Amino acid sequence: MKDIFLKILIVSLIALFSCDKEEDEKTTDFIGLSSNSIEFSSKKDSTEITTNDVYWWFSSLHVQDEKYTVLFEDSIKGDWFQIIKTEDQKIKIVVDENDDDVERSFFLTIVSGNYAGYIEVLQK
């Protein structure tokens, strides 16, 4: 009798702790970026993106085919761009003039807990 009770208890605990969270919990946007995609002309320019959350950080940056880890940086400077966390809920992106006839881009990942948001920037 103890064996049966113990087996039922173990199976119940396994079932309880292996249940998935609801689907909408997995996809909740905790960061709340005001924009995920920005397109600049070839001129020098800047824009500001706001967030709903204050507890987030830069995680990784893809520039063309290169990937960089940028954990917990408040400012990132590339060859032709700068990304600055100006306040807890503001990100400023500045791009230099593009004198070449080649599009350039970067993809920034931002993390808050288990959620990752992104900003994709293209300059023509």
Summary of the structure (lengths in Angstrom):
residues: 124
radius of gyration: 21.4
end to end distance: 73.8
largest distance: 80.7
contacts: 303
relative contact order: 0.23
helix: 16%
strand: 44%
